[in-house]
Amino acid sequence: DISPSVLQGYVVEFRSDNKIRFYTNGAIIKSGANPYEISSPFTSADLKKMRFAQFNNKLYFVHPDFPPQELVRNSDSNWQISVVNFTQPSSPHWDATGGYPSVIGFFEQRLLLGATKCEPQTIWGSQSGNVLNLVTGTGDSDPFEFLISAATSNIQHLVSGKQVIILCYDKELTMQGGTEKPITPTNVQIKDQTTYGTKDVPPVAIGGELLFVTRHGKKVRSMSYQVDKDAYTAPDLSLVAGHLAELGIEEMTKTLEPYGLLWFIASDGKLLACSFDREQEVVAWSKQITDGLFKSMTVIPYANADQIWVAAQRTIGDATKTYIETV
């Protein structure tokens, strides 16, 4: 399985043998005659629950069963993955019993983490400008810990924009500082917005809209702020293609160049595409057929266009294997 890159133009492959391999310029990175790889606590089976966020040359990963990890690219053939060394007090209580953060994001120079098994509605924010400091305080730049009482179910995703959008299993909320000020430990506003609920499929931001898969996985909604209503709405983007999404959506990504396309992997392993252009009022769905099943995908910039990479399961002769391919 694959995830987006640490830097533009890189693809990171998480393998079933606890190894990570890397791709760039349309090819696998090698060490001599062999693929360059490093050991990892994760396998491809863990990827569905992993979330990530990039800061400088580091990619931070969270998973409910593992301490947060950071992946660093020193050069094409020198990558390192390790547990994040946070400065933190006795709380938050992150461990194998209570679980570890399962969502992550950056907002206003802070690292945001949230949703452990024991505290599924809690968000932790780092010190402003120091993403490794989680020692809470009351100063404006101090780290904070918020219990999102309006979130009555698990937080599924955190998405940063002008506000933090909190996507939960039963509703969608926003978080921002009060009275046009940044979020601080003593200055935060959390408001309900819509009540559709979100699946554990990472959402996609495009233009001023946030696309998310609803909690049962059969609809894709597009959340955006409507000035005339002074509120967020989330109409059904898949209304005209219900027959394509009826089995459920497992993954979602986007390409912007040369064409605006949304890409989806359905529960049956089929690849769906949606031509998406709000300015031209185009929303057109299609199914992409291949001899095999799509398992995972990501998009990276390449040359003058976005390039989609997939992990595809194919049977050749009597052997069924997963291949890393470009589409």
N, C-alpha and C positions, 0 to 999 in steps of 0.2 A: 504494500500500500504506500501511498505517497502523500506528501504534504507540501504546501508552498515553501518557497526558498527563504533562506536567511538573507540573501542579497538578491538583487534583480538578476535574473538569468540563471538561477540555480534551482534544481529540484532535489528534494531530500526523500529518499526511499527508506521506509521502515520495513524490515524484513521479518519473517517468521522465526529466524534464528538469532534474534536479539542483535542484529547487525544493522548499521545504517550505511547506505551507499549514496553517492552524489552524482548529479548530472549537470552539464553545462554545455552550451554551444551545440546542442543536439546530440551529445554523446556522453557516455559514462566516464567519470574521472578514474584514471588508472594510476596504480603504483607499479611501475615496471610493466609487466605483461598482464597483471591481475587487477581487478577492480579495487580501487581504494575504499576501505571500509573501516568503521570503528565500532566498538561494542556499545550497547545501549541497554538501559533497563526496560525499554519498551519493545514490543513486537508489533507486527502488523495487526494482531487481534486487539491491541490497545488503542488503535488510531481513532476509532469511532468516538471514544470518550475524551480524546485529547483536544485541548484548545491551545492557541498560541497567540503571541503578540511580539512584534519586533521593536527593539530599541537599539539604535546605533548598529553595531555589527553582531548583536546578540539576538537570538530567538528564544523567547521564554515559553516553556510548555507547562501546562497543568493537566492533571488527571486525578480523579477522586481517590485512586489507590496508590499514588506515588507522590513523594515530596516534589515541589516544583523544580524543574530542571532548566538549565540554560545551555543552548548550543551556540558555540562560537566558531566562526570561520577565521582562522589566522592566515590561511592561504588555500589554494584549491586542493592541496594534498595535506592539509593540516587543520583538522576540525577537532573540537573537544566538546563533550557533553558531561555535565556534572550537576549535582544538587545546588540550587541557589542558596548562597550563604546570606540569609537575611539577618539584620539586627532586629531582634524582637524580644519582648518580655515573656513571661510565662504564658501569657495569652497573646495571640490565639493558640488554642490547644489543637494543633495539627499533628496527628499521629495515625498509625495504622488502624486504631480502633475507631476514633472519631472521624477519620478521613482527612483528605487534603483538599485545597481549593480545586474546583472543577471549571471555573470560568475566569477569564482574564481580559484585561484591556488597559489602555492608557488614556488619561484625561487630565488636562491642565497640569502637565508635568508630574503627574502621579501615576504609579502603577496601581491598578485596581484588581483585587482578587476576591473571589466569593464562592459561596455555596459548597460547604463541606457536607459530609453525610449527616453529622450531628447539628450543623447550623446551616441548613439549606437556604435560609433567607437573609444571611449576613454578608455584608461587603466590607472588606478591609481596603483602606487606601494608604499608600506610602507617604512619606514626607514629600512635600513639593520639591522637586529637583533632586531628590535622592531616593531612587526607586527601591533601594535595599533596606531602608529604615522603616520598620513597622512599629516602633515604640510610640504608642498613642499619647496624645497630650491635648491641650486646649488652645494652643497658639494657632494662628491662622495657617501656618505652613506645616503644622504637626500632622503626623499620621492619624487616621481615624478608624473607627469601627462602628458601622451602622447596622442595626437590625431593621430590615425593610419590612415593617409591620404590615404595610399594604399588600405585600406579596404573600398570598395565602398558600402558595405551592412553591416548589423548587425553582430557583433562578436557573434558567437554561443558558442564557447568553448575556454578555455586556457589550454594547456597541457605542463607540464614542463618536460624537459629532458636535453640534452646538450644545447639545445636552448628552447625558448618558442615557441611552435607551436600555431598559432592563426588560428582557424577555423571559417570562415565566411560563410554567406549564399551563396556567389558567388565565393569564392576562398579560398586558403590556403596560409598562410604566416608564416615566421619565424621572431623572434625577439631575438637579442643578443647584447652584448656589441661590440663595434668596436675595431679593432686592438688587438684581443685576451685579452681584458680586460672585467671586469664585466659590466653589465648595470649600468649606473649612469644617473643622470638628464641631463648630457651634452654628454653622450657617448652611443649611441644606433644605431643599424642597423636593419631595417625592410625590408624584401625582399619578393616579390612574389615568390611562389613556383609552385603550381598547381591551376587549375581553374575549379574544379568540383563542389564546393559548398557543404555545410554540413547542415544536418537537426539538429533539437534540441535534438537529441539522444546522450547522453554522449558517447564519443569514448572510445576505449579500447586499451591500450598499451600492447604489448606482444613481447618479445624479442626486436629487434631493429625496430619494426614496430608499426605504429599507425593505427588502424582500425576505420573508420568512415562511417556513413551512409550518402549518398549523399542527396542533398536538397529535392528531391522528395520522398525519403525514399525507393526506389526500388533497390538500389545497395549498396554493402558494398565494399569500397576501402581500400587498404592497403598502407599507406604512409611510405616511408623509403628513406634514403639518399643513393644514388648510387655513389660510388667513381669514377667509370669510366666516369660518366656523370657530376660529380661535381654538382649534383642537386638532388632534391627530385622527386620521381615518385610515382604514386598512381594507380597501376593496379586494375582491377575489380576482387575482390575475389569471387563475386557471379556469375561470368560469366556462370559457369556450373550449376547453380541452380536458374536461373532467374524465373522459374515457382514457386519456393517456396517463393521468396521474392516479387512477382509481386503485392501483395496486400499492401506492405509497411512494414517497420520495425519500431517498437515502442520502443523497449528496447534492450540492448546488454550487455553481461557480459562474464566472462571467468572462467574456472577452469583449474588449471595447474597440480594438482595431484589428483588421480593417472594417469589421462589422460589429454592431452591438448585438451580442448573442448571450442568452442565458443558457446554461447547460445543467442538466439534471440526470442523476442516475436513479432509475426506478427500482423498486424492490425486486423485480424480476431480472435485474441486470441489464436492462435496455437503457440506451442513452437517448435522452430527449433534448431538443433544442427549442429555444423560443427567440425569434427575432424581436428585439425590443427597442423601440424608439418613440419616446413620449412626444417629442416635438412633431413627429409625423403621424402620431396616433397609430403606431404599428405595434401589435402584439400578435404574433403568428407562431403557433406551435407546430412541431414536426417530430417524427421518430427517426432515429438513426440506427440502421440495421447493420449488424456485423455477425460474423461467424464465431460466436463466443459470447462471453458475458463481461460487462464492465464492473470492476470492483472498487475503483477509486479514481480520482482525477484532481488535477490542479492546473493553474494557468500561470505562465511567466512571460515577460516581455522577451521578444527575440527578433533581431533585425528590425524591420519596420512594421511588425505586427505582433499581436499576442499569440502565444503558442500554447495549445492545450495538450497536456500529457495525461495518459491514462494507464492504470494497471488493468490489463485485460486478461481474462482467463480463456485460454484456447486449448482445444484438443487436436493434436497433430499426431496422426497415426494412433497409437494406443496410449499416448502420454498426454495428460492434462497438466498444463503449467500456466503460471501467471507471468506475463511479459510486460515490460515497461515500454510504452510506445507513444509516439506523437500522432496527433490527428490532423 
